[in-house]
Amino acid sequence: MLWWHWALIGFGCILSELVLPAFVLIWFGLAALFMTAITYLMPELPLSYQFLFWTISSIAMVILWFSFFKRGHHKSLIGRASAQIIGEIGMITDPVAPFKNGKVRFQKPIVGSDQWDCVANEEIPSGTRVKVTSIDGNILTVEKTGG
């Protein structure tokens, strides 16, 4: 195969990624473009070696891609309710203790409500400023703020 055959295969795979957005064909296409450079520099390379190099480089690129972007490691909280609540500062209106739910009020409504049920790992009296550390369903976990 000549170098321009590999270029056509590479661009074909990359363009077919637009039709089949699996984000796998692009790596086969990039490997074919890699083979374009190799066959341009070494035009006498046997076809069996060309396919071997293309296969190895394709597999290596796919493995590197999926090991770099592991499933679940790049999750974003954007668009989720917890992303809007975690880190918010509010004030305790009903005291909270380790085994007693309390209430926290925010200055502005958050996700449709300005008052939420809350739990804490320590006793926190009314009027104390708290920060939301996590959310479980409709119950917030809070802790005292530094100020």
C-alpha positions in Angstrom: 0.0 0.0 0.0 1.2 3.5 -0.7 1.2 6.3 1.7 -1.9 8.0 0.3 -3.9 4.8 0.8 -3.3 5.1 4.5 -4.2 8.8 4.3 -7.5 8.0 2.7 -8.2 5.3 5.3 -7.3 7.7 8.1 -9.5 10.5 6.9 -12.3 8.1 6.2 -12.2 6.7 9.8 -12.0 10.2 11.3 -14.9 11.4 9.1 -17.0 8.3 9.9 -16.7 9.3 13.6 -19.1 12.1 12.7 -21.7 9.5 11.7 -21.0 7.0 14.5 -20.0 9.0 17.5 -18.5 6.2 19.6 -15.1 8.0 19.9 -13.3 4.8 18.8 -12.9 5.2 15.1 -11.0 8.4 15.5 -8.1 6.4 17.0 -8.0 3.9 14.1 -8.0 7.0 11.8 -5.1 8.6 13.7 -3.2 5.3 13.6 -3.8 5.2 9.8 -2.4 8.8 9.5 0.6 7.6 11.6 1.0 4.9 9.0 0.8 7.6 6.3 4.0 9.1 7.7 5.7 5.8 8.2 5.0 4.6 4.6 6.0 8.0 3.2 9.4 7.7 5.0 9.8 3.9 4.3 7.9 3.2 1.0 9.4 -0.4 0.8 7.9 -1.5 4.1 6.1 -4.8 3.5 2.3 -4.8 3.7 2.3 -7.3 6.6 4.4 -4.9 8.7 2.2 -2.0 7.7 -0.9 -3.8 9.0 1.0 -4.9 12.1 2.1 -1.4 12.9 -1.3 0.0 12.2 -3.0 -2.6 14.5 -0.5 -2.1 17.3 -0.8 1.7 17.1 -4.6 1.6 16.9 -4.8 -0.7 20.0 -2.3 1.4 21.9 -4.2 4.6 21.2 -7.6 3.1 22.2 -6.1 1.7 25.4 -4.4 5.0 26.3 -7.5 6.9 25.6 -9.7 4.7 27.8 -7.2 4.4 30.6 -6.8 8.2 30.6 -10.5 8.9 30.7 -11.8 6.1 33.0 -15.5 5.8 33.4 -16.7 7.9 36.4 -13.5 9.7 37.0 -14.5 12.8 35.1 -18.0 13.3 36.3 -19.2 16.8 36.7 -21.8 18.1 39.1 -22.9 20.7 36.6 -26.7 20.6 36.1 -27.3 18.6 39.3 -29.0 19.9 42.4 -26.0 19.0 44.6 -23.8 21.2 42.6 -25.9 24.2 43.5 -26.2 23.4 47.2 -22.8 22.1 48.3 -20.7 24.9 49.7 -23.7 27.2 50.3 -23.8 29.1 53.6 -27.0 29.2 55.6 -28.2 29.8 59.2 -29.6 27.2 61.5 -33.3 28.0 62.4 -34.1 24.8 64.3 -31.2 23.3 66.4 -29.5 20.3 65.0 -27.7 17.5 66.8 -26.1 14.1 65.8 -29.4 12.2 66.1 -31.8 15.1 65.7 -32.7 16.8 62.4 -32.7 20.5 62.3 -33.5 23.2 59.7 -31.2 25.5 57.8 -32.4 28.7 56.0 -30.6 30.3 53.1 -30.6 34.0 52.2 -31.9 33.1 48.7 -33.9 30.1 47.6 -31.8 27.2 46.4 -33.3 24.7 44.1 -36.8 26.1 44.9 -36.6 26.4 48.7 -35.0 28.7 51.2 -35.4 26.3 54.1 -34.1 22.7 54.2 -33.9 19.8 56.7 -30.4 19.2 57.9 -28.2 16.9 59.9 -24.8 17.4 61.6 -22.1 15.5 63.3 -22.2 17.9 66.3 -24.7 19.9 68.2 -25.4 23.3 66.5 -27.7 25.8 68.1 -30.1 28.2 66.3 -28.6 31.3 64.8 -25.3 29.6 63.9 -23.9 30.0 60.4 -23.3 26.7 58.7 -21.9 25.4 55.4 -23.4 22.5 53.4 -21.0 19.7 52.9 -23.2 17.0 51.3 -26.7 16.2 50.3 -28.6 12.9 50.7 -32.1 13.1 49.1 -33.7 16.2 50.7 -31.6 16.3 53.8 -28.4 18.4 53.9 -25.3 17.6 56.0 -23.9 20.8 57.4 -21.0 21.9 59.6 -20.2 25.2 61.4 -18.4 27.8 59.4 -15.2 29.4 60.5 -16.7 32.9 60.7 
